[in-house]
Each structure stands twice: as structure tokens, then as C-alpha cells.
Amino acid sequence: MVMNGENPANGDRSGPASGPGPGPGPGSGPGPGSTPGSASASGDGSAPVGLRERKKRLTYQAVSDAAITMFLERGFDKVSVAEVAAAADISKPTLFRYFPAKEDLVLHRFADHEDEAARVVTGRAPDETPLDALRRHFLDGLDRCDPVTGLCDVPEVLAFLRLLYGTPSLVARLHAYQGRSEAALARALGGGLSDRLAAGQIIAVLRILALENWRRTDAGESADRVYAGAVQAAEEAFVQLRTGLEPAPRPRG
């Protein structure tokens, strides 16, 4: 399963070439766009990764894969950590060294998306504003049917998100993840109070847009059918972010 926003192989909007995969968060395995055991540390080819780190990432992915398969089959609350450890052929203490909480076995797939908005802002072109960069990035995600945007009708992705949003403890853990996303974005914007306020609004908008897209696809609409409305909603949301909650006052006279 891929929650990393990799491009569909054929470039259309029918969903990724594979289902949701470990990665997130909303990351994948080692990270968005990366392949376990590949030669990049962050999925962007910026730094080589040693054998130990590659093995560690493979273990993360294997354990998360085993856990999510069991959760999807039987339900999150009906599978124990001991059962996951046994399925992954590791000890329970070893599992907790990789995943401090049971919920992290699922949220691991979002891990590398945690600072995605911040990376978009810091990596933007010199003549591009932070909000324009984030808008462009989200619209690009919709065009790719990136699962993080909620616009993905691949059955495995829908099943994963149904598990996530249908399990209260996972939703609570997701809120903590989103809080860290917000903090990272605030730092990228400058770290002041106004930056923290802006980051909170931006992360909330991205969350609501993705949730609405997922609700529609989960209800049976295809990603192609939802696409135009998702783009329109995103455009309106970014206009609202740019202009504020109230229209600008008109000059008198």
C-alpha cells in the first residue's frame, strides 16, 4: 500500500499504480517517493544511505505491512501487539523499539508527510509565495490522485483510510501528527505568532479538503468524477486563506 503520493504509472487520474503502501503519512515505508533499500536518505536523492539504515527502513516497512494486513482483516482493536510481533518474526520489545505505540504501526505510513508542507515552503522558487507554493503542491497532488489529498479510489487506499478514520485511537494519534505538521510549517514560515496562526489555518484546510475528497470516494464516486469538484474546492479554500474569513472592506466615497 502506498500513502506516499507516488505518481500513477500512466499519468492519469484513476489512482496510483499500486495500492496504499507503508510510508503519512497524511508517509510511506521509509518516505514519500522512496523505495525501501534505495540509495537516498529522504526519498529525494539528496544523501546516500548506509546498509544499516536501509535494513532499518526495511524492518519498519515489513512490520507495518504485517500489522496493517492484520488490522484490515480483523480490526485494529482485535489484534494485539504480541500478534503483530509474532507475524513479523520479531520480539515484542523489539517492535516497541521501532514503534513506541500500537497506533504508530498505522500512522507510520504518514510519517514522512509530517513535514511535507514545511518542505514545500522552504523549497519553493524565490518568486513564489508560501501560499502559492502550497496551493500548487496540493493541486499537483490532486492531479496525481495522491492518496494524501483524499482523491484516490484504489480499493486498498480506501480500506486503509476507512481503518484510520474509523478507529478513535488512530484518529487521536493522527491529530498529534497534524499538530507536528503545523509546528513544522510554522517554523518554515518564520516561527512568529502570525506564522503559527497561518500554519494552523493551512493545515486545517488541507485536512478538511482531503477528508471531503475521501468521503466522496468512499461513498462510491470515482476519483475522476470527484476531481473537478476537488479542484474547485481547493481553489476556493486557498482564496479564503489568502483573503481571510471576511471580505476586505470597500473604500468609502
Disulfide bonds with the S-S distance in Angstrom:
none
